[in-house]
């Protein structure tokens, strides 16, 4: 199934795309193409950064989908810092060339939401999960399993956007937030979860199956 209720260029980037396009046109008119080239490159970067393509969403109810585009940097047993439980942690690192909209990994209800201010360390570092600015969602699946999905700001990312709150229902693949300019998403899953990806693997938001729930 393909769910695509949003524009192909994310609304979070409309200002940046319009501003860099206008600046490029003005510079080209007054100074010529050669001197305006850096601005045109910045415009192209903004267009590619804020792209938000349609995705085909797997519908298996036990599947945990990737909440973000990027590369798997962590798969390990861990302690969920939000729910204080033993769990399995899977982390996706997004660089500046990845799509940065965040999608729900499962169908479920938001039980709790937390926001924690913090540092802006390189998001590929594991300590970023505990020290950087972050926004966490506690999602309970329709089978009663608990998943924590955490947006983590990065070295360049300075803005976490989350559009959902406690009590709302999420559908797998549903767009719920955005992180600007390089970041990370951590998933804390039940220990019995079967992981289907490996460290270093490239994944796509709402298309790649990261794991199967028990």
C-alpha positions in Angstrom: 0.0 0.0 0.0 1.2 3.5 -0.8 0.3 6.4 1.6 1.2 9.8 0.3 -0.8 12.6 1.9 1.9 15.2 1.7 3.8 17.2 -1.0 6.9 15.7 -2.6 8.9 18.6 -1.3 8.4 18.7 2.5 6.6 21.8 3.8 9.4 22.2 6.4 11.6 23.2 3.5 9.4 25.5 1.5 11.0 28.7 3.1 14.5 27.5 2.5 13.8 26.4 -1.1 12.1 29.7 -1.9 14.7 31.8 -0.2 17.7 30.1 -2.0 15.9 30.2 -5.4 15.1 33.9 -5.0 18.7 34.7 -3.9 20.1 32.6 -6.8 17.9 34.5 -9.4 18.8 37.9 -8.0 22.5 37.0 -7.9 22.3 35.7 -11.5 20.6 38.9 -12.7 23.1 41.3 -11.1 26.4 39.3 -11.1 26.0 36.6 -13.7 25.9 32.8 -13.6 29.5 32.3 -12.5 29.3 34.3 -9.3 25.8 33.0 -8.5 26.8 29.4 -8.8 27.3 28.8 -5.0 23.8 30.0 -4.4 22.4 27.7 -7.1 24.3 24.8 -5.5 22.7 25.7 -2.2 19.3 25.8 -3.8 19.9 22.2 -5.3 21.0 21.0 -1.9 17.8 22.3 -0.2 15.6 20.7 -2.9 17.3 17.3 -2.4 17.4 17.6 1.4 13.7 18.4 1.7 12.4 15.9 -0.8 9.8 13.6 0.7 9.0 10.8 -1.8 6.1 8.4 -1.7 6.8 5.0 -0.2 5.2 1.5 -0.5 4.4 0.4 3.1 4.5 -3.3 4.1 1.3 -4.2 6.0 2.4 -7.2 8.1 1.1 -6.4 11.6 4.2 -7.9 13.3 6.7 -5.9 11.2 8.6 -3.0 12.6 9.3 -0.5 9.8 12.2 1.9 9.6 11.2 5.3 11.1 13.8 7.1 8.9 16.1 6.9 5.9 19.7 6.2 6.7 22.2 3.6 7.9 21.9 1.2 10.8 24.6 2.2 13.3 23.5 0.2 16.4 21.8 -3.1 17.1 22.3 -4.2 20.7 20.6 -5.1 24.0 20.1 -1.9 26.0 18.1 -0.2 28.8 15.3 1.9 27.6 16.0 5.3 29.3 12.3 6.3 29.0 10.4 3.2 30.1 13.2 1.8 32.3 13.2 -1.7 30.9 15.5 -4.1 29.2 15.1 -4.0 25.5 16.7 -4.3 22.1 18.0 -1.0 20.6 18.1 -0.3 16.9 19.4 3.1 15.7 19.2 4.7 12.2 21.7 7.5 11.4 20.6 10.1 8.8 23.2 12.1 7.0 22.5 15.4 5.1 21.7 13.5 1.9 19.0 11.3 3.4 15.3 12.0 3.4 14.6 13.5 6.8 10.8 13.0 7.4 10.1 10.5 10.2 7.5 7.8 9.9 5.7 5.6 12.5 7.3 2.1 12.7 4.1 0.4 13.7 0.3 0.8 14.1 -0.4 1.9 17.7 -1.4 4.5 20.2 0.9 7.2 21.7 0.9 6.5 25.4 3.5 9.2 26.4 5.7 11.8 24.8 8.9 13.3 26.2 11.1 16.2 25.1 14.6 16.6 26.5 16.9 19.5 25.6 20.6 18.6 25.2 23.8 18.8 23.2 24.4 18.6 19.5 27.0 15.9 19.2 27.6 13.9 16.0 24.4 11.8 15.8 26.4 8.7 14.6 28.0 8.5 18.1 26.2 6.2 20.6 26.4 8.8 23.4 24.2 11.1 21.3 21.2 8.9 22.4 21.7 10.1 26.0 23.2 13.5 25.6 21.7 15.2 22.6 18.4 17.1 22.2 15.7 14.4 21.7 12.0 13.8 21.4 10.6 10.4 22.4 7.3 8.7 21.8 6.0 5.7 23.7 3.9 3.7 21.3 1.7 0.7 22.3 0.8 -1.6 19.5 -2.6 -3.1 19.0 -1.2 -6.4 20.5 -0.2 -4.5 23.7 3.6 -4.3 23.0 5.5 -1.2 23.9 7.9 0.5 21.5 9.9 3.7 22.2 10.8 5.8 19.1 13.2 8.6 19.7 14.1 11.5 17.4 17.7 12.7 18.2 19.2 16.0 17.0 22.7 15.9 15.5 25.8 18.0 15.0 24.1 20.2 12.3 20.5 19.4 13.0 19.1 22.0 15.4 15.4 21.5 15.0 13.3 18.5 15.9 9.7 18.7 14.7 7.0 16.3 16.0 3.3 16.7 15.0 1.7 14.1 17.2 0.9 13.8 20.9 -0.5 11.6 23.7 -3.7 9.7 22.8 -3.3 9.8 19.1 -3.4 6.7 16.9 -0.5 6.2 14.5 -0.6 4.0 11.4 2.5 2.3 10.1 4.4 4.6 7.7 2.4 7.6 8.9 4.5 10.8 8.7 4.8 12.2 12.2 7.8 14.5 12.3 10.9 15.9 10.7 14.5 16.6 11.8 16.5 19.3 9.9 20.1 18.7 8.6 21.4 15.4 9.9 20.2 13.3 12.8 19.3 9.9 14.2 16.3 7.9 15.3 16.5 5.2 18.0 14.0 2.4 18.5 13.7 0.5 21.8 12.0 -2.8 21.1 10.9 -5.8 23.2 13.8 -8.2 23.9 12.1 -11.1 22.0 12.0 -9.0 18.8 13.7 -10.6 15.7 15.9 -8.1 13.9 16.0 -8.4 10.1 18.8 -5.9 9.3 22.5 -5.6 10.1 24.8 -2.8 11.2 25.9 -0.7 8.3 22.9 -1.6 6.2 21.1 1.2 4.3 17.3 1.5 5.1 14.4 3.5 3.9 11.7 5.0 6.0 8.4 3.0 6.1 9.7 0.6 3.3 12.4 -1.4 5.1 11.4 -4.0 7.7 13.8 -3.6 10.6 12.4 -6.3 12.8 9.5 -8.7 13.5 7.7 -8.4 16.9 7.1 -11.5 19.0 
